[in-house]
Amino acid sequence: MDETSLTVVGIGSPFGDDQAGWAVIERLAAWDPPLQAEFVQSKAPAVDLLQIIGDAKRVVLVDAVAADLPVGSVHRWAGEDITRVSSAVSTHGFDIGQVLALGSRLGLIPQDVVLYGIAVEPAACRPTQPDISARVAGAIEIAAARIVADIHGATAVPLRPVDDSSGHTSWHASFNGSGD
């Protein structure tokens, strides 16, 4: 993946850990040296995602995801695997996989789409949670670094990649001495 016609979309809401996608976009927008990409925050992908990515040749999506994964771990899905991934909470209307599946059926999805997800606990994404949790905040830099490496075609990252039977790769780093 290179930076030619690259759109990076942070998906989220202003609530707790659901801000993770937005925080990664903010970090990438401030990256030094600057990345040649369009950075967009979306809080309603059911409404605006297909329009946002429609003209892009390459798309990176970043979102909080609820799954049976360690909170704060960073995961990457590509191709058809993305449509099987559930977004964090219903604040988006429906999940990213559904939006992309619809867009694919309509011929609106670029060939090169990657989803980076930061695993969250759904309860930490409620309106009563104003701040990102420490574990998810710790994943922001990991996700940003992994996305930059992916954009530049790097194969080595300073994290421990873990492949599993679901067909995606995740990266784990120690947080406060625990290495989940």
LOKOL-520258 format. One line per field, with one value per atom (N, C-alpha, C): residue in one letter; x negated, y, z negated; residue number from 0; atom name. Coordinates in nm, 2 decimals. Layout:
N
type	[a,...];
xx	[X,...];
yy	[Y,...];
zz	[Z,...];
seq	[NUM,...];
atom	[CA,...];
//
This chain:
180
type	[m,m,m,d,d,d,e,e,e,t,t,t,s,s,s,l,l,l,t,t,t,v,v,v,v,v,v,g,g,g,i,i,i,g,g,g,s,s,s,p,p,p,f,f,f,g,g,g,d,d,d,d,d,d,q,q,q,a,a,a,g,g,g,w,w,w,a,a,a,v,v,v,i,i,i,e,e,e,r,r,r,l,l,l,a,a,a,a,a,a,w,w,w,d,d,d,p,p,p,p,p,p,l,l,l,q,q,q,a,a,a,e,e,e,f,f,f,v,v,v,q,q,q,s,s,s,k,k,k,a,a,a,p,p,p,a,a,a,v,v,v,d,d,d,l,l,l,l,l,l,q,q,q,i,i,i,i,i,i,g,g,g,d,d,d,a,a,a,k,k,k,r,r,r,v,v,v,v,v,v,l,l,l,v,v,v,d,d,d,a,a,a,v,v,v,a,a,a,a,a,a,d,d,d,l,l,l,p,p,p,v,v,v,g,g,g,s,s,s,v,v,v,h,h,h,r,r,r,w,w,w,a,a,a,g,g,g,e,e,e,d,d,d,i,i,i,t,t,t,r,r,r,v,v,v,s,s,s,s,s,s,a,a,a,v,v,v,s,s,s,t,t,t,h,h,h,g,g,g,f,f,f,d,d,d,i,i,i,g,g,g,q,q,q,v,v,v,l,l,l,a,a,a,l,l,l,g,g,g,s,s,s,r,r,r,l,l,l,g,g,g,l,l,l,i,i,i,p,p,p,q,q,q,d,d,d,v,v,v,v,v,v,l,l,l,y,y,y,g,g,g,i,i,i,a,a,a,v,v,v,e,e,e,p,p,p,a,a,a,a,a,a,c,c,c,r,r,r,p,p,p,t,t,t,q,q,q,p,p,p,d,d,d,i,i,i,s,s,s,a,a,a,r,r,r,v,v,v,a,a,a,g,g,g,a,a,a,i,i,i,e,e,e,i,i,i,a,a,a,a,a,a,a,a,a,r,r,r,i,i,i,v,v,v,a,a,a,d,d,d,i,i,i,h,h,h,g,g,g,a,a,a,t,t,t,a,a,a,v,v,v,p,p,p,l,l,l,r,r,r,p,p,p,v,v,v,d,d,d,d,d,d,s,s,s,s,s,s,g,g,g,h,h,h,t,t,t,s,s,s,w,w,w,h,h,h,a,a,a,s,s,s,f,f,f,n,n,n,g,g,g,s,s,s,g,g,g,d,d,d];
xx	[-0.09,0.00,-0.09,-0.06,-0.14,-0.04,-0.09,-0.01,0.07,0.06,0.13,0.28,0.35,0.49,0.54,0.47,0.50,0.60,0.70,0.79,0.79,0.77,0.77,0.88,0.97,1.10,1.10,1.11,1.13,1.27,1.32,1.46,1.48,1.58,1.60,1.71,1.71,1.80,1.73,1.79,1.72,1.72,1.76,1.78,1.67,1.60,1.51,1.41,1.40,1.31,1.36,1.48,1.52,1.45,1.38,1.30,1.17,1.14,1.01,0.98,1.07,1.05,1.02,1.09,1.06,0.92,0.88,0.75,0.64,0.66,0.55,0.54,0.65,0.65,0.58,0.61,0.54,0.39,0.35,0.20,0.14,0.21,0.15,0.15,0.24,0.24,0.13,0.07,-0.04,-0.17,-0.17,-0.29,-0.40,-0.53,-0.64,-0.74,-0.77,-0.73,-0.58,-0.52,-0.38,-0.34,-0.23,-0.18,-0.10,-0.11,-0.03,0.10,0.19,0.32,0.43,0.55,0.67,0.71,0.73,0.77,0.91,1.00,1.14,1.19,1.26,1.33,1.48,1.53,1.67,1.73,1.85,1.93,2.05,2.08,2.20,2.16,2.08,2.04,2.16,2.27,2.39,2.44,2.41,2.45,2.35,2.22,2.12,2.00,1.98,1.86,1.84,1.95,1.93,1.90,1.96,1.93,1.78,1.74,1.60,1.50,1.52,1.41,1.44,1.54,1.58,1.48,1.40,1.30,1.16,1.14,1.01,0.97,0.84,0.78,0.75,0.70,0.67,0.73,0.78,0.85,0.80,0.78,0.75,0.86,0.93,1.03,0.98,1.01,0.97,1.09,1.11,1.23,1.21,1.29,1.29,1.37,1.33,1.40,1.43,1.55,1.58,1.57,1.49,1.47,1.41,1.39,1.33,1.18,1.13,0.99,0.94,0.82,0.77,0.79,0.85,0.88,0.74,0.74,0.62,0.53,0.57,0.49,0.53,0.43,0.45,0.46,0.56,0.58,0.60,0.57,0.57,0.65,0.75,0.82,0.82,0.82,0.82,0.92,0.96,1.04,1.18,1.22,1.35,1.36,1.24,1.24,1.30,1.29,1.35,1.50,1.57,1.71,1.76,1.67,1.70,1.67,1.62,1.58,1.69,1.72,1.82,1.76,1.83,1.78,1.82,1.76,1.77,1.91,1.98,2.11,2.21,2.34,2.44,2.44,2.35,2.35,2.33,2.29,2.27,2.39,2.50,2.62,2.61,2.51,2.48,2.33,2.28,2.14,2.07,1.94,1.86,1.87,1.87,1.88,2.00,2.12,2.24,2.23,2.17,2.16,2.07,1.96,1.87,1.93,2.00,2.07,2.17,2.25,2.34,2.27,2.16,2.08,2.02,1.98,1.92,2.02,2.14,2.25,2.29,2.27,2.30,2.18,2.07,1.95,1.89,1.90,1.85,1.73,1.67,1.56,1.43,1.32,1.19,1.14,1.05,0.98,0.90,0.84,0.74,0.80,0.87,0.93,0.88,0.83,0.78,0.85,0.89,0.95,0.85,0.82,0.74,0.84,0.85,0.94,0.86,0.91,0.85,0.96,0.93,1.03,1.07,1.20,1.26,1.36,1.39,1.50,1.62,1.73,1.85,1.89,1.89,1.93,1.85,1.73,1.64,1.67,1.77,1.80,1.93,1.99,2.12,2.10,2.21,2.21,2.17,2.18,2.14,1.99,1.91,1.77,1.71,1.66,1.61,1.47,1.39,1.25,1.21,1.11,1.06,0.99,1.01,0.94,0.79,0.72,0.57,0.53,0.59,0.55,0.57,0.68,0.70,0.62,0.60,0.51,0.37,0.32,0.19,0.18,0.30,0.30,0.30,0.32,0.33,0.20,0.09,-0.04,-0.08,-0.04,-0.07,0.00,0.13,0.21,0.15,0.12,0.07,-0.06,-0.15,-0.28,-0.26,-0.17,-0.14,-0.09,0.00,0.06,-0.04,-0.13,-0.24,-0.33,-0.36,-0.45,-0.38,-0.25,-0.17,-0.17,-0.15,-0.15,-0.28,-0.39,-0.52,-0.57,-0.49,-0.53,-0.63,-0.64,-0.74,-0.69,-0.78,-0.74,-0.77,-0.86,-0.90,-0.84,-0.78,-0.73,-0.78,-0.80,-0.86,-0.75,-0.67,-0.57,-0.57,-0.50,-0.50,-0.37,-0.39,-0.27,-0.22,-0.09,-0.03,0.07,0.05,0.15,0.24,0.36,0.45,0.54,0.62,0.69,0.80,0.83,0.94,0.89,0.77,0.72,0.67,0.66,0.61,0.49,0.42,0.30,0.32,0.28,0.29,0.15,0.14,0.01,0.03,-0.06,-0.04,-0.17,-0.16,-0.27,-0.25,-0.35,-0.33,-0.27,-0.18,-0.11,-0.12,-0.19,-0.21,-0.26,-0.35,-0.41,-0.34,-0.22,-0.15,-0.16,-0.18,-0.20,-0.09,0.03,0.14,0.14];
yy	[-0.12,0.00,0.12,0.22,0.34,0.45,0.58,0.69,0.75,0.70,0.75,0.74,0.85,0.85,0.76,0.79,0.72,0.80,0.73,0.79,0.71,0.77,0.70,0.76,0.66,0.70,0.65,0.74,0.70,0.70,0.59,0.57,0.57,0.64,0.64,0.74,0.77,0.86,0.93,1.03,1.10,1.03,0.90,0.82,0.72,0.74,0.64,0.58,0.45,0.38,0.38,0.42,0.44,0.55,0.63,0.74,0.69,0.56,0.51,0.54,0.52,0.54,0.69,0.78,0.92,0.96,0.90,0.93,0.88,0.77,0.72,0.82,0.86,0.96,1.09,1.14,1.26,1.24,1.12,1.09,1.08,1.01,1.00,1.14,1.22,1.36,1.44,1.41,1.48,1.41,1.30,1.22,1.30,1.27,1.34,1.23,1.23,1.32,1.30,1.41,1.40,1.29,1.23,1.13,1.20,1.16,1.21,1.13,1.17,1.10,1.20,1.17,1.24,1.17,1.25,1.19,1.24,1.15,1.18,1.11,1.18,1.12,1.10,0.98,0.95,0.91,0.96,0.91,0.84,0.84,0.77,0.70,0.59,0.52,0.46,0.44,0.39,0.49,0.62,0.73,0.78,0.80,0.87,0.79,0.66,0.59,0.57,0.52,0.50,0.62,0.74,0.86,0.91,0.89,0.93,0.85,0.72,0.64,0.62,0.67,0.65,0.68,0.79,0.83,0.78,0.72,0.67,0.54,0.53,0.41,0.31,0.37,0.29,0.35,0.26,0.30,0.23,0.30,0.24,0.29,0.19,0.22,0.19,0.27,0.25,0.26,0.16,0.16,0.08,0.10,0.02,-0.10,-0.22,-0.34,-0.43,-0.48,-0.57,-0.71,-0.79,-0.93,-1.00,-1.12,-1.20,-1.19,-1.06,-1.03,-0.95,-0.95,-0.87,-0.72,-0.66,-0.51,-0.44,-0.35,-0.27,-0.34,-0.46,-0.52,-0.46,-0.46,-0.40,-0.51,-0.51,-0.61,-0.55,-0.63,-0.59,-0.69,-0.65,-0.73,-0.67,-0.75,-0.70,-0.79,-0.74,-0.81,-0.85,-0.97,-1.02,-1.04,-1.05,-1.07,-0.95,-0.83,-0.71,-0.73,-0.79,-0.80,-0.89,-0.96,-1.05,-0.99,-0.87,-0.80,-0.71,-0.72,-0.64,-0.51,-0.40,-0.27,-0.28,-0.19,-0.19,-0.19,-0.09,-0.07,-0.01,-0.01,0.03,0.18,0.26,0.40,0.44,0.34,0.36,0.33,0.28,0.24,0.10,0.05,-0.09,-0.10,-0.22,-0.24,-0.21,-0.19,-0.16,-0.27,-0.40,-0.51,-0.50,-0.46,-0.45,-0.34,-0.22,-0.11,-0.15,-0.21,-0.25,-0.36,-0.45,-0.56,-0.49,-0.40,-0.33,-0.25,-0.18,-0.10,-0.19,-0.31,-0.41,-0.45,-0.48,-0.53,-0.42,-0.29,-0.18,-0.13,-0.20,-0.16,-0.03,0.01,0.13,0.12,0.01,-0.01,-0.03,0.05,0.04,-0.10,-0.14,-0.28,-0.29,-0.19,-0.19,-0.13,-0.21,-0.16,-0.25,-0.18,-0.25,-0.19,-0.27,-0.23,-0.26,-0.16,-0.18,-0.16,-0.26,-0.25,-0.25,-0.17,-0.17,-0.24,-0.35,-0.42,-0.34,-0.34,-0.27,-0.35,-0.31,-0.37,-0.28,-0.33,-0.24,-0.15,-0.20,-0.11,0.02,0.01,0.13,0.23,0.21,0.29,0.37,0.36,0.42,0.57,0.65,0.79,0.83,0.74,0.77,0.76,0.72,0.70,0.82,0.93,1.04,1.02,0.93,0.92,0.78,0.78,0.65,0.58,0.45,0.38,0.37,0.34,0.34,0.23,0.11,0.01,0.05,0.11,0.15,0.27,0.36,0.47,0.43,0.32,0.26,0.20,0.17,0.11,0.21,0.33,0.44,0.45,0.46,0.47,0.34,0.23,0.10,0.09,0.13,0.12,0.22,0.34,0.44,0.40,0.34,0.29,0.18,0.09,-0.02,0.02,0.12,0.18,0.25,0.32,0.39,0.28,0.18,0.07,0.01,-0.02,-0.08,0.01,0.14,0.24,0.24,0.23,0.23,0.09,-0.01,-0.15,-0.21,-0.16,-0.22,-0.36,-0.45,-0.58,-0.60,-0.52,-0.53,-0.42,-0.45,-0.35,-0.39,-0.29,-0.32,-0.38,-0.47,-0.53,-0.68,-0.75,-0.90,-0.94,-0.98,-1.01,-1.15,-1.17,-1.29,-1.33,-1.44,-1.49,-1.59,-1.58,-1.68,-1.75,-1.84,-1.92,-1.84,-1.72,-1.64,-1.57,-1.57,-1.52,-1.37,-1.32,-1.18,-1.18,-1.07,-1.06,-0.95,-0.98,-0.88,-0.85,-0.73,-0.69,-0.67,-0.72,-0.70,-0.64,-0.55,-0.49,-0.50,-0.49,-0.49,-0.36,-0.37,-0.26,-0.27,-0.18,-0.19,-0.33,-0.38,-0.50,-0.63,-0.62,-0.74,-0.75,-0.87,-0.88,-0.96,-0.91,-0.98,-0.95];
zz	[0.00,0.00,0.00,0.09,0.09,0.06,0.05,0.01,0.13,0.25,0.36,0.35,0.34,0.33,0.21,0.09,-0.03,-0.12,-0.16,-0.26,-0.38,-0.50,-0.63,-0.71,-0.75,-0.81,-0.95,-1.05,-1.19,-1.22,-1.27,-1.30,-1.45,-1.49,-1.64,-1.68,-1.81,-1.87,-1.98,-2.05,-2.16,-2.29,-2.29,-2.41,-2.44,-2.55,-2.60,-2.50,-2.50,-2.41,-2.26,-2.24,-2.10,-2.03,-2.10,-2.04,-1.98,-2.00,-1.95,-1.81,-1.72,-1.57,-1.55,-1.62,-1.60,-1.65,-1.77,-1.83,-1.74,-1.67,-1.58,-1.46,-1.41,-1.30,-1.34,-1.46,-1.51,-1.51,-1.56,-1.57,-1.43,-1.34,-1.20,-1.13,-1.16,-1.09,-1.14,-1.26,-1.32,-1.30,-1.22,-1.20,-1.14,-1.18,-1.13,-1.08,-0.95,-0.84,-0.81,-0.76,-0.73,-0.62,-0.64,-0.55,-0.44,-0.32,-0.21,-0.20,-0.28,-0.28,-0.33,-0.30,-0.35,-0.48,-0.58,-0.71,-0.74,-0.77,-0.79,-0.92,-1.00,-1.11,-1.08,-1.11,-1.08,-1.21,-1.24,-1.35,-1.31,-1.18,-1.12,-0.99,-1.00,-0.88,-0.80,-0.87,-0.79,-0.69,-0.73,-0.65,-0.55,-0.60,-0.52,-0.47,-0.52,-0.49,-0.34,-0.27,-0.12,-0.05,-0.09,-0.02,-0.05,-0.17,-0.21,-0.13,-0.11,-0.05,0.10,0.16,0.29,0.40,0.38,0.48,0.45,0.34,0.30,0.37,0.39,0.45,0.34,0.22,0.11,-0.02,-0.10,-0.22,-0.34,-0.45,-0.58,-0.67,-0.73,-0.83,-0.97,-1.07,-1.20,-1.29,-1.38,-1.46,-1.59,-1.68,-1.80,-1.77,-1.80,-1.77,-1.90,-1.91,-2.02,-1.97,-2.03,-1.99,-2.11,-2.10,-2.21,-2.19,-2.21,-2.20,-2.32,-2.35,-2.47,-2.44,-2.54,-2.53,-2.51,-2.41,-2.38,-2.28,-2.23,-2.13,-1.99,-1.90,-1.77,-1.67,-1.58,-1.48,-1.34,-1.24,-1.10,-1.02,-0.95,-0.85,-0.72,-0.61,-0.48,-0.39,-0.28,-0.19,-0.25,-0.22,-0.26,-0.41,-0.48,-0.62,-0.69,-0.63,-0.70,-0.72,-0.62,-0.63,-0.75,-0.80,-0.91,-1.05,-1.05,-1.17,-1.22,-1.35,-1.41,-1.47,-1.45,-1.51,-1.66,-1.73,-1.88,-1.93,-1.91,-1.97,-1.87,-1.90,-1.81,-1.78,-1.83,-1.81,-1.66,-1.58,-1.44,-1.36,-1.42,-1.34,-1.31,-1.24,-1.21,-1.18,-1.18,-1.18,-1.04,-1.05,-0.93,-0.83,-0.87,-0.78,-0.70,-0.76,-0.68,-0.58,-0.62,-0.53,-0.41,-0.43,-0.33,-0.24,-0.30,-0.22,-0.12,-0.17,-0.08,0.03,-0.01,0.09,0.19,0.15,0.24,0.34,0.30,0.39,0.49,0.44,0.53,0.62,0.60,0.68,0.63,0.50,0.45,0.37,0.35,0.26,0.34,0.30,0.37,0.35,0.43,0.42,0.30,0.25,0.14,0.02,-0.06,-0.19,-0.30,-0.41,-0.53,-0.65,-0.74,-0.87,-0.98,-1.06,-1.18,-1.29,-1.38,-1.50,-1.63,-1.72,-1.86,-1.94,-2.00,-2.08,-2.21,-2.23,-2.34,-2.41,-2.53,-2.60,-2.57,-2.52,-2.48,-2.60,-2.72,-2.83,-2.84,-2.79,-2.80,-2.68,-2.60,-2.49,-2.51,-2.63,-2.66,-2.68,-2.66,-2.68,-2.82,-2.92,-3.06,-3.07,-2.97,-2.97,-2.89,-2.95,-2.87,-2.82,-2.89,-2.85,-2.80,-2.72,-2.67,-2.78,-2.80,-2.90,-2.88,-2.98,-2.98,-2.88,-2.88,-2.78,-2.64,-2.61,-2.47,-2.43,-2.53,-2.50,-2.46,-2.53,-2.50,-2.36,-2.31,-2.17,-2.06,-2.09,-1.99,-1.91,-1.98,-1.91,-1.84,-1.90,-1.83,-1.70,-1.70,-1.58,-1.47,-1.52,-1.42,-1.36,-1.44,-1.39,-1.29,-1.32,-1.23,-1.10,-1.11,-0.98,-0.90,-0.96,-0.89,-0.82,-0.90,-0.84,-0.72,-0.73,-0.63,-0.50,-0.52,-0.41,-0.34,-0.41,-0.35,-0.31,-0.33,-0.29,-0.38,-0.50,-0.60,-0.64,-0.66,-0.70,-0.85,-0.90,-1.05,-1.13,-1.24,-1.33,-1.47,-1.55,-1.69,-1.78,-1.73,-1.81,-1.78,-1.87,-1.85,-1.77,-1.64,-1.56,-1.61,-1.61,-1.65,-1.54,-1.47,-1.37,-1.44,-1.41,-1.46,-1.36,-1.39,-1.30,-1.23,-1.27,-1.21,-1.08,-1.04,-0.92,-0.93,-1.05,-1.07,-1.16,-1.16,-1.24,-1.34,-1.46,-1.57,-1.62,-1.69,-1.75,-1.89,-1.97,-2.12,-2.17,-2.27,-2.33,-2.48,-2.56,-2.70,-2.75,-2.85,-2.90,-3.05,-3.12,-3.27,-3.31,-3.23,-3.27,-3.23,-3.18,-3.14,-2.99,-2.94,-2.80,-2.74,-2.73,-2.67,-2.52];
seq	[0,0,0,1,1,1,2,2,2,3,3,3,4,4,4,5,5,5,6,6,6,7,7,7,8,8,8,9,9,9,10,10,10,11,11,11,12,12,12,13,13,13,14,14,14,15,15,15,16,16,16,17,17,17,18,18,18,19,19,19,20,20,20,21,21,21,22,22,22,23,23,23,24,24,24,25,25,25,26,26,26,27,27,27,28,28,28,29,29,29,30,30,30,31,31,31,32,32,32,33,33,33,34,34,34,35,35,35,36,36,36,37,37,37,38,38,38,39,39,39,40,40,40,41,41,41,42,42,42,43,43,43,44,44,44,45,45,45,46,46,46,47,47,47,48,48,48,49,49,49,50,50,50,51,51,51,52,52,52,53,53,53,54,54,54,55,55,55,56,56,56,57,57,57,58,58,58,59,59,59,60,60,60,61,61,61,62,62,62,63,63,63,64,64,64,65,65,65,66,66,66,67,67,67,68,68,68,69,69,69,70,70,70,71,71,71,72,72,72,73,73,73,74,74,74,75,75,75,76,76,76,77,77,77,78,78,78,79,79,79,80,80,80,81,81,81,82,82,82,83,83,83,84,84,84,85,85,85,86,86,86,87,87,87,88,88,88,89,89,89,90,90,90,91,91,91,92,92,92,93,93,93,94,94,94,95,95,95,96,96,96,97,97,97,98,98,98,99,99,99,100,100,100,101,101,101,102,102,102,103,103,103,104,104,104,105,105,105,106,106,106,107,107,107,108,108,108,109,109,109,110,110,110,111,111,111,112,112,112,113,113,113,114,114,114,115,115,115,116,116,116,117,117,117,118,118,118,119,119,119,120,120,120,121,121,121,122,122,122,123,123,123,124,124,124,125,125,125,126,126,126,127,127,127,128,128,128,129,129,129,130,130,130,131,131,131,132,132,132,133,133,133,134,134,134,135,135,135,136,136,136,137,137,137,138,138,138,139,139,139,140,140,140,141,141,141,142,142,142,143,143,143,144,144,144,145,145,145,146,146,146,147,147,147,148,148,148,149,149,149,150,150,150,151,151,151,152,152,152,153,153,153,154,154,154,155,155,155,156,156,156,157,157,157,158,158,158,159,159,159,160,160,160,161,161,161,162,162,162,163,163,163,164,164,164,165,165,165,166,166,166,167,167,167,168,168,168,169,169,169,170,170,170,171,171,171,172,172,172,173,173,173,174,174,174,175,175,175,176,176,176,177,177,177,178,178,178,179,179,179];
atom	[N,CA,C,N,CA,C,N,CA,C,N,CA,C,N,CA,C,N,CA,C,N,CA,C,N,CA,C,N,CA,C,N,CA,C,N,CA,C,N,CA,C,N,CA,C,N,CA,C,N,CA,C,N,CA,C,N,CA,C,N,CA,C,N,CA,C,N,CA,C,N,CA,C,N,CA,C,N,CA,C,N,CA,C,N,CA,C,N,CA,C,N,CA,C,N,CA,C,N,CA,C,N,CA,C,N,CA,C,N,CA,C,N,CA,C,N,CA,C,N,CA,C,N,CA,C,N,CA,C,N,CA,C,N,CA,C,N,CA,C,N,CA,C,N,CA,C,N,CA,C,N,CA,C,N,CA,C,N,CA,C,N,CA,C,N,CA,C,N,CA,C,N,CA,C,N,CA,C,N,CA,C,N,CA,C,N,CA,C,N,CA,C,N,CA,C,N,CA,C,N,CA,C,N,CA,C,N,CA,C,N,CA,C,N,CA,C,N,CA,C,N,CA,C,N,CA,C,N,CA,C,N,CA,C,N,CA,C,N,CA,C,N,CA,C,N,CA,C,N,CA,C,N,CA,C,N,CA,C,N,CA,C,N,CA,C,N,CA,C,N,CA,C,N,CA,C,N,CA,C,N,CA,C,N,CA,C,N,CA,C,N,CA,C,N,CA,C,N,CA,C,N,CA,C,N,CA,C,N,CA,C,N,CA,C,N,CA,C,N,CA,C,N,CA,C,N,CA,C,N,CA,C,N,CA,C,N,CA,C,N,CA,C,N,CA,C,N,CA,C,N,CA,C,N,CA,C,N,CA,C,N,CA,C,N,CA,C,N,CA,C,N,CA,C,N,CA,C,N,CA,C,N,CA,C,N,CA,C,N,CA,C,N,CA,C,N,CA,C,N,CA,C,N,CA,C,N,CA,C,N,CA,C,N,CA,C,N,CA,C,N,CA,C,N,CA,C,N,CA,C,N,CA,C,N,CA,C,N,CA,C,N,CA,C,N,CA,C,N,CA,C,N,CA,C,N,CA,C,N,CA,C,N,CA,C,N,CA,C,N,CA,C,N,CA,C,N,CA,C,N,CA,C,N,CA,C,N,CA,C,N,CA,C,N,CA,C,N,CA,C,N,CA,C,N,CA,C,N,CA,C,N,CA,C,N,CA,C,N,CA,C,N,CA,C,N,CA,C,N,CA,C,N,CA,C,N,CA,C,N,CA,C,N,CA,C,N,CA,C,N,CA,C,N,CA,C,N,CA,C,N,CA,C,N,CA,C,N,CA,C,N,CA,C,N,CA,C,N,CA,C,N,CA,C,N,CA,C,N,CA,C,N,CA,C,N,CA,C,N,CA,C,N,CA,C,N,CA,C,N,CA,C,N,CA,C,N,CA,C,N,CA,C,N,CA,C,N,CA,C];
//
